[in-house]
């Protein structure tokens, strides 16, 4: 029996017995995934709000206008640039 077939046999046997990861193991896996993604999330956030620039700022400005209660101003370039100016990044993305 090759390794692939043996692996499938082991998998099917585990499913038949009901050997599933419990809640504790699921929590540990979730924590491991979160820890693995934190540096990437920090890097992407830093790039989006830092000096590099991205379209994040355009969406941030639009969201800011919507929260301020003037959603139609999202299509007004001057209003969008003013909202983006409130970010403090020194950038404007139109």
Backbone as CSV, one residue per row, in Angstrom:
resi,resn,N_x,N_y,N_z,CA_x,CA_y,CA_z,C_x,C_y,C_z
1,UNK,0.856,-1.175,0.000,0.000,0.000,0.000,0.907,1.245,0.000
2,UNK,0.683,2.177,-0.944,1.520,3.371,-1.009,1.111,4.378,0.081
3,UNK,1.914,5.421,0.233,1.671,6.404,1.296,0.346,7.129,1.133
4,UNK,-0.038,7.428,-0.119,-1.307,8.121,-0.358,-2.496,7.288,0.087
5,UNK,-2.493,6.021,-0.283,-3.592,5.135,0.100,-3.610,4.914,1.608
6,UNK,-2.413,4.797,2.203,-2.336,4.605,3.651,-2.872,5.853,4.376
7,UNK,-2.537,7.034,3.840,-3.024,8.272,4.439,-4.537,8.376,4.380
8,UNK,-5.104,7.984,3.230,-6.559,8.008,3.104,-7.205,7.015,4.058
9,UNK,-6.587,5.847,4.221,-7.135,4.848,5.136,-7.142,5.389,6.562
10,UNK,-6.054,6.036,6.946,-5.973,6.629,8.292,-7.029,7.714,8.449
11,UNK,-7.195,8.555,7.422,-8.194,9.626,7.472,-9.598,9.063,7.612
12,UNK,-9.928,8.078,6.783,-11.263,7.483,6.854,-11.511,6.804,8.199
13,UNK,-10.492,6.177,8.736,-10.629,5.530,10.047,-10.881,6.570,11.138
14,UNK,-10.175,7.688,11.067,-10.369,8.755,12.054,-11.775,9.341,11.944
15,UNK,-12.272,9.497,10.732,-13.628,10.015,10.536,-14.648,9.016,11.084
16,UNK,-14.416,7.734,10.838,-15.344,6.714,11.324,-15.417,6.706,12.846
17,UNK,-14.257,6.889,13.501,-14.225,6.899,14.971,-14.712,8.217,15.553
18,UNK,-14.745,9.263,14.743,-15.166,10.572,15.259,-14.038,11.315,15.943
19,UNK,-12.793,11.044,15.545,-11.636,11.728,16.132,-11.470,13.106,15.487
20,UNK,-12.190,14.068,15.969,-12.118,15.421,15.431,-11.420,16.317,16.443
21,UNK,-10.797,17.352,15.963,-10.201,18.309,16.906,-11.289,18.921,17.783
22,UNK,-11.012,19.005,19.058,-11.975,19.577,19.988,-11.906,21.096,19.988
23,UNK,-12.695,21.704,20.857,-12.765,23.161,20.942,-11.418,23.753,21.350
24,UNK,-10.718,23.087,22.256,-9.423,23.606,22.708,-8.418,23.642,21.560
25,UNK,-8.362,22.583,20.777,-7.433,22.547,19.641,-7.819,23.602,18.607
26,UNK,-9.116,23.794,18.391,-9.564,24.817,17.441,-9.135,26.202,17.908
27,UNK,-9.216,26.466,19.216,-8.778,27.764,19.759,-7.280,27.952,19.565
28,UNK,-6.514,26.892,19.783,-5.060,26.979,19.613,-4.723,27.245,18.152
29,UNK,-5.383,26.558,17.219,-5.134,26.786,15.796,-5.492,28.216,15.411
30,UNK,-6.618,28.708,15.921,-7.030,30.078,15.609,-6.006,31.084,16.137
31,UNK,-5.502,30.852,17.328,-4.490,31.749,17.890,-3.202,31.699,17.071
32,UNK,-2.816,30.529,16.620,-1.606,30.402,15.796,-1.765,31.154,14.476
33,UNK,-2.926,31.055,13.858,-3.171,31.755,12.596,-3.159,33.261,12.820
34,UNK,-3.783,33.704,13.907,-3.789,35.136,14.225,-2.371,35.654,14.425
35,UNK,-1.576,34.922,15.188,-0.191,35.343,15.416,0.612,35.367,14.118
36,UNK,0.320,34.454,13.221,1.030,34.426,11.941,0.644,35.617,11.060
37,UNK,-0.599,36.082,11.160,-1.069,37.163,10.302,-0.823,38.553,10.874
38,UNK,-0.576,38.685,12.162,-0.395,40.013,12.749,0.705,40.837,12.084
39,UNK,1.882,40.284,11.825,2.906,41.103,11.151,2.471,41.566,9.760
40,UNK,1.782,40.710,9.034,1.318,41.091,7.704,0.273,42.203,7.791
41,UNK,-0.641,42.088,8.736,-1.670,43.110,8.903,-1.032,44.441,9.279
42,UNK,-0.052,44.412,10.172,0.634,45.640,10.577,1.362,46.265,9.385
43,UNK,2.002,45.451,8.572,2.721,45.960,7.391,1.757,46.603,6.406
44,UNK,0.666,45.935,6.097,-0.307,46.459,5.140,-0.938,47.744,5.675
45,UNK,-1.282,47.774,6.959,-1.861,48.984,7.538,-0.865,50.140,7.474
46,UNK,0.395,49.858,7.777,1.416,50.893,7.721,1.597,51.437,6.320
47,UNK,1.570,50.567,5.324,1.688,51.022,3.944,0.466,51.823,3.513
48,UNK,-0.700,51.414,3.970,-1.926,52.088,3.558,-2.066,53.468,4.180
49,UNK,-1.525,53.650,5.356,-1.682,54.937,6.038,-0.393,55.727,6.104
50,UNK,0.693,55.178,5.629,1.990,55.853,5.712,2.311,56.674,4.485
51,UNK,3.572,56.843,4.233,4.037,57.684,3.137,3.978,57.001,1.779
52,UNK,3.819,55.683,1.756,3.813,54.959,0.490,2.566,55.287,-0.319
53,UNK,1.428,55.338,0.336,0.177,55.671,-0.334,-0.493,54.477,-0.971
54,UNK,-1.794,54.543,-1.054,-2.577,53.507,-1.707,-3.988,54.023,-1.861
55,UNK,-4.837,53.211,-2.447,-6.227,53.639,-2.594,-6.984,53.574,-1.267
56,UNK,-6.354,53.074,-0.219,-6.986,53.041,1.101,-7.450,54.433,1.504
57,UNK,-6.626,55.422,1.239,-6.942,56.785,1.648,-8.196,57.301,0.945
58,UNK,-8.399,56.923,-0.314,-9.607,57.337,-1.028,-10.850,56.751,-0.356
59,UNK,-10.777,55.481,0.021,-11.910,54.857,0.704,-12.086,55.426,2.104
60,UNK,-10.983,55.720,2.779,-11.061,56.311,4.115,-11.758,57.659,4.041
61,UNK,-11.369,58.491,3.060,-11.998,59.802,2.900,-13.474,59.691,2.596
62,UNK,-13.838,58.737,1.734,-15.249,58.536,1.410,-16.022,58.080,2.646
63,UNK,-15.437,57.178,3.401,-16.092,56.730,4.633,-16.260,57.867,5.624
64,UNK,-15.255,58.721,5.691,-15.325,59.880,6.594,-16.486,60.795,6.206
65,UNK,-16.664,61.040,4.913,-17.779,61.880,4.457,-19.127,61.229,4.765
66,UNK,-19.202,59.926,4.591,-20.462,59.225,4.886,-20.792,59.316,6.368
67,UNK,-19.782,59.115,7.224,-20.009,59.196,8.672,-20.418,60.613,9.079
68,UNK,-19.912,61.609,8.368,-20.263,62.995,8.664,-21.668,63.345,8.193
69,UNK,-22.314,62.416,7.489,-23.700,62.617,7.079,-23.872,63.275,5.724
70,UNK,-22.814,63.314,4.915,-22.914,63.917,3.583,-22.431,62.928,2.519
71,UNK,-23.121,61.806,2.347,-22.647,60.777,1.421,-22.570,61.246,-0.026
72,UNK,-23.390,62.193,-0.440,-23.336,62.667,-1.825,-22.032,63.401,-2.111
73,UNK,-21.355,63.904,-1.074,-20.100,64.620,-1.252,-18.936,63.698,-1.624
74,UNK,-19.169,62.397,-1.568,-18.134,61.439,-1.972,-17.735,61.688,-3.429
75,UNK,-18.674,62.185,-4.240,-18.415,62.424,-5.661,-17.898,63.839,-5.929
76,UNK,-17.753,64.643,-4.884,-17.220,65.996,-5.004,-15.728,65.924,-4.714
77,UNK,-14.897,66.177,-5.734,-13.459,66.014,-5.596,-12.874,66.901,-4.498
78,UNK,-13.334,68.131,-4.405,-12.814,69.047,-3.378,-13.160,68.536,-1.974
79,UNK,-14.380,68.052,-1.794,-14.787,67.519,-0.487,-14.004,66.256,-0.157
80,UNK,-13.777,65.395,-1.142,-13.010,64.163,-0.922,-11.573,64.502,-0.538
81,UNK,-10.962,65.473,-1.223,-9.599,65.867,-0.892,-9.521,66.495,0.498
82,UNK,-10.537,67.263,0.878,-10.563,67.854,2.224,-10.677,66.760,3.284
83,UNK,-11.502,65.754,3.012,-11.646,64.635,3.958,-10.346,63.867,4.072
84,UNK,-9.675,63.634,2.930,-8.403,62.927,2.967,-7.344,63.741,3.698
85,UNK,-7.430,65.052,3.589,-6.490,65.918,4.296,-6.587,65.783,5.806
86,UNK,-7.746,65.357,6.300,-7.929,65.170,7.746,-7.221,63.924,8.259
87,UNK,-6.688,63.107,7.363,-6.022,61.879,7.800,-4.687,62.155,8.464
88,UNK,-4.079,63.298,8.128,-2.780,63.633,8.717,-1.605,62.948,8.051
89,UNK,-1.824,62.276,6.919,-0.741,61.584,6.239,0.009,62.483,5.279
90,UNK,-0.575,63.635,4.925,0.060,64.505,3.963,-0.124,64.043,2.533
91,UNK,-1.022,63.098,2.310,-1.251,62.553,0.973,-2.665,62.906,0.514
92,UNK,-2.839,62.896,-0.788,-4.161,63.021,-1.383,-4.242,62.015,-2.509
93,UNK,-5.249,61.183,-2.491,-5.480,60.197,-3.538,-6.863,60.443,-4.079
94,UNK,-6.947,60.829,-5.322,-8.276,61.133,-5.882,-8.691,60.064,-6.864
